[in-house]
């Protein structure tokens, strides 16, 4: 096989990873608009360090990399539920469906909901004004993917955001919308010696804005926030060993700091899997105080089982804030 083609593909993969580093080389002031969308979905990706842009082969990819929906056969549905294991009153759930028509591309729709209860509102002196308040963030995703050629596809993902947060004497509502663009590439379809090598790129929030309603007694007009774009490349390699398949993968996030996601999963007969991963945070500017702020590395692990048309995924994520568990139900038709 032509060695030049192999070298070109290898350099392309390296360029994608290196360019992401350039995006994060010059830290910018941190903007946290749209952070409710940043946790991720699906117990399988979350169990391997939130690494999925280059794997992109189940229904949760409509969030991670919409172009990967062309890897799904027929119809696939999935859901994820956060299980509380501490005193935080939290709720995080996601449900979606993907339909790959083949000739006409793949379509996906999903609903993400996050809510936190037990919020206490205080004044500047720390006096409690309201207790046991709650917030809610809702995101509706619409996605489409089309195979440009065998082994290469592109995807578009639109999102509608609705939510509310408690404030002194009132509740503040917001509405927003945005766009993601995804690319997925199977190197083995072009160079057979590279079978198993997959590259993904998700441009999250290419154009996304959130508009807050006016707050009585504070402002007479609403406030519009722009959600910064996240340049998210990913690379994965599927290695077959008879009845076993090993899939190492790496993703990068560059929204306001360089975050390295690394993970690996091991499948037996495409029925049972175990996995693990890490999420390593880079530093962010510490405002007028100077220096940078850092966060301890997260680690995660999980497992899956598939039986005919149904499957269950489990993930345990140990973060600096609190450990959490996720459970997903997957169905294929």
C-alpha positions in Angstrom: 0.0 0.0 0.0 1.1 3.5 -0.7 3.1 4.7 2.3 2.5 8.3 1.4 -1.2 7.9 2.0 -0.6 6.5 5.5 1.8 9.3 6.4 -0.8 11.9 5.2 -3.5 10.4 7.3 -1.2 10.2 10.3 -0.2 13.9 9.9 -3.9 14.9 9.5 -4.7 13.2 12.9 -1.8 14.9 14.5 -2.8 18.3 13.1 -6.3 18.0 14.5 -5.0 17.3 18.0 -2.3 20.0 17.7 -4.7 22.6 16.5 -6.9 22.0 19.5 -3.9 22.8 21.7 -3.4 26.1 19.9 -7.0 27.0 20.7 -6.3 26.6 24.4 -2.7 28.0 24.4 -3.8 31.5 25.2 -6.3 31.3 28.1 -9.2 33.8 27.8 -11.5 35.1 30.5 -13.9 32.3 31.5 -17.5 32.6 30.4 -19.8 30.0 31.9 -22.9 30.6 29.8 -24.4 27.3 28.7 -22.6 25.1 31.3 -25.7 23.0 31.8 -25.0 21.4 28.5 -21.3 20.5 29.3 -21.7 17.4 31.5 -22.3 15.1 28.7 -24.9 12.3 28.1 -24.9 8.5 28.0 -23.4 6.3 30.7 -21.1 4.6 28.2 -19.2 7.8 27.1 -19.2 9.1 30.7 -17.8 5.9 32.0 -14.7 6.3 29.8 -13.8 9.9 30.7 -16.4 11.6 28.4 -14.5 10.3 25.4 -16.7 9.7 22.4 -16.2 12.1 19.5 -14.0 9.6 17.7 -16.1 6.5 18.6 -19.5 7.9 17.9 -21.4 4.6 17.3 -24.5 4.7 19.5 -27.5 7.0 19.9 -25.7 9.3 22.4 -23.5 10.5 19.5 -26.2 13.0 18.5 -24.8 15.0 21.4 -21.1 14.1 21.2 -20.7 14.2 17.4 -23.8 14.4 15.2 -21.9 13.1 12.2 -21.5 9.7 13.9 -25.3 9.0 13.6 -24.5 7.5 10.2 -22.8 4.6 12.1 -26.2 3.5 13.6 -28.2 0.8 11.9 -31.9 1.5 11.7 -33.5 3.0 14.9 -31.7 3.3 18.2 -33.0 4.9 21.4 -31.2 5.7 24.6 -31.6 7.4 28.0 -29.4 8.4 30.9 -30.3 9.0 34.5 -28.1 10.5 37.2 -28.3 8.6 40.5 -27.8 10.7 43.6 -25.3 9.3 46.0 -24.9 12.3 48.4 -27.0 15.0 49.9 -27.3 17.1 46.7 -30.9 17.3 45.5 -30.0 16.9 41.8 -31.8 15.5 38.7 -30.0 14.9 35.4 -31.7 13.0 32.6 -31.5 12.6 28.9 -33.6 10.7 26.4 -33.2 10.6 22.6 -33.9 8.6 19.4 -31.8 8.3 16.2 -33.1 7.0 12.9 -30.6 6.2 10.1 -32.4 6.0 6.8 -29.3 5.1 4.9 -29.9 6.9 1.6 -31.3 10.1 3.1 -29.0 10.3 6.1 -29.7 10.0 9.8 -32.0 12.0 12.0 -31.9 12.5 15.8 -34.0 14.2 18.5 -33.2 14.4 22.2 -34.3 16.1 25.4 -31.8 17.0 28.2 -33.1 18.1 31.6 -31.1 19.2 34.6 -32.6 20.5 37.9 -31.1 21.3 41.3 -33.3 21.7 44.5 -32.6 22.9 48.0 -31.1 26.2 46.8 -31.0 28.9 49.5 -31.2 32.6 48.6 -29.5 35.0 51.0 -28.8 38.8 51.0 -25.4 40.4 51.1 -25.2 39.8 54.9 -25.9 36.1 54.6 -29.5 36.4 55.9 -31.7 33.7 54.4 -34.5 35.3 52.2 -35.8 32.1 50.6 -35.1 28.4 51.3 -35.5 25.2 49.3 -35.6 26.9 45.9 -34.9 25.1 42.7 -33.7 25.7 39.1 -34.3 23.8 35.8 -32.3 23.7 32.5 -33.9 22.1 29.5 -32.3 21.5 26.1 -34.0 20.1 23.1 -31.6 18.7 20.4 -32.4 18.2 16.7 -29.6 16.6 14.6 -29.0 15.4 11.1 -26.0 13.5 9.5 -25.2 12.6 5.9 -22.6 10.2 4.6 -20.6 12.2 2.0 -18.8 9.0 1.1 -18.2 5.6 2.6 -16.2 6.4 5.7 -16.8 10.1 5.8 -19.9 11.9 7.1 -20.9 15.4 8.4 -23.6 16.4 10.8 -25.5 19.4 12.1 -27.1 19.7 15.5 -29.5 22.4 16.5 -30.5 23.1 20.1 -33.3 25.0 21.9 -32.6 26.0 25.5 -35.2 26.9 28.1 -34.7 27.3 31.9 -35.2 29.3 35.0 -33.2 30.2 38.1 -34.3 31.6 41.5 -33.4 35.2 42.5 -34.3 37.5 45.3 -38.0 37.9 45.2 -38.5 36.4 41.8 -37.6 33.7 39.3 -35.5 34.5 36.2 -36.3 32.7 32.9 -34.1 32.3 29.9 -34.3 31.1 26.3 -31.7 30.4 23.8 -30.6 28.5 20.7 -27.5 27.2 19.0 -25.8 25.1 16.4 -23.1 22.3 16.4 -21.2 21.0 13.4 -19.7 17.5 13.4 -17.3 15.5 11.1 -16.5 11.7 11.3 -13.8 9.8 9.4 -13.0 6.1 9.2 -9.4 5.9 7.9 -9.7 2.2 7.1 -12.2 2.9 4.3 -9.5 4.8 2.5 -6.3 2.9 3.6 -7.0 -0.7 4.5 -3.8 -0.8 6.7 -5.5 1.8 9.0 -8.6 -0.3 9.6 -10.0 0.6 13.0 -8.6 4.2 13.1 -11.4 6.7 13.5 -11.3 10.5 13.7 -14.0 12.8 14.9 -14.4 16.6 15.2 -17.3 18.3 16.9 -17.6 22.1 16.7 -19.9 22.7 19.7 -21.8 26.0 19.8 -20.6 27.4 16.6 -23.2 30.0 17.2 -25.2 29.8 20.4 -26.8 32.5 22.5 -28.9 32.7 25.6 -31.3 35.6 26.5 -32.4 36.2 30.0 -35.7 38.0 30.9 -35.5 41.3 32.7 -35.3 41.2 36.5 -37.8 43.4 38.4 -36.1 46.1 40.3 -32.7 45.3 38.7 -33.0 45.8 34.9 -35.7 46.7 32.4 -34.2 44.8 29.5 -33.0 41.3 29.1 -29.4 40.2 28.9 -28.0 38.2 26.1 -25.0 35.9 26.6 -22.9 34.2 23.9 -21.8 30.6 24.5 -18.2 30.2 23.5 -17.4 27.6 20.9 -15.8 24.3 21.9 -13.4 22.9 19.3 -13.6 19.1 20.2 -11.4 16.7 18.3 -11.3 13.0 19.0 -9.4 9.9 17.9 -10.2 6.2 18.5 -8.8 2.9 17.4 -10.9 -0.3 17.3 -8.6 -3.4 17.7 -10.1 -6.9 17.2 -8.7 -9.9 19.1 -11.0 -12.7 18.1 -14.0 -12.5 20.4 -12.6 -9.3 22.0 -12.5 -5.7 20.9 -10.4 -3.0 22.6 -11.1 0.6 21.9 -8.7 3.3 23.3 -9.8 6.9 22.6 -8.7 10.5 23.3 -10.8 13.7 23.1 -9.9 17.3 23.8 -12.1 20.2 24.9 -10.9 23.8 24.3 -13.8 26.0 25.3 -12.0 28.0 28.0 -9.2 25.6 29.0 -7.5 22.5 27.6 -9.3 19.4 28.9 -7.9 16.0 28.0 -10.3 13.1 28.0 -8.7 9.6 27.8 -10.6 6.3 27.9 -10.6 2.7 26.9 -13.3 0.0 26.7 -13.1 -3.8 26.2 -15.9 -5.7 24.6 -16.5 -9.4 24.6 -18.6 -10.7 21.7 -20.2 -7.2 21.4 -22.3 -8.3 24.4 -20.4 -7.4 27.6 -18.0 -4.5 28.1 -15.9 -2.9 30.8 -14.3 0.6 30.5 -12.6 3.4 32.3 -11.3 6.9 31.7 -9.9 10.1 33.0 -10.7 13.8 32.6 -7.6 16.0 33.1 -8.3 19.8 33.6 -6.0 22.5 32.5 -5.7 25.8 34.4 -7.9 28.9 34.0 -7.1 32.5 34.7 -7.7 33.6 38.3 -9.1 37.0 37.5 -7.6 40.1 39.1 -5.9 37.9 41.8 -3.5 36.5 39.1 -2.2 33.1 38.5 -4.4 30.1 37.5 -7.0 27.9 39.1 -6.8 24.1 38.7 -9.1 21.2 39.4 -8.2 17.7 40.4 -8.4 15.1 37.7 -11.7 13.1 37.4 -11.7 9.4 36.9 -14.5 7.1 35.8 -15.4 3.5 35.2 -18.3 1.6 33.8 -19.8 -1.6 32.3 -22.3 -2.6 29.6 -24.4 -5.6 28.7 -26.2 -6.1 25.3 -28.9 -8.7 24.7 -30.6 -8.8 21.3 -32.3 -5.4 20.9 -31.8 -4.0 24.4 -28.8 -2.9 26.5 -27.8 -1.4 29.9 -24.9 0.9 30.5 -23.6 1.9 33.9 -21.0 4.6 34.9 -19.3 5.7 38.1 -17.7 9.2 37.9 -15.4 10.4 40.7 -15.0 14.2 40.5 -13.6 16.8 42.8 -17.1 18.0 43.7 -18.8 14.7 44.3 -18.9 11.1 42.9 -22.0 10.4 40.8 -23.5 7.4 39.1 -25.3 7.2 35.7 -27.5 4.5 34.3 -28.5 4.2 30.6 -31.1 2.0 28.8 -30.4 1.4 25.1 -32.8 -0.1 22.6 -32.2 -1.0 18.9 -34.9 -1.7 16.3 
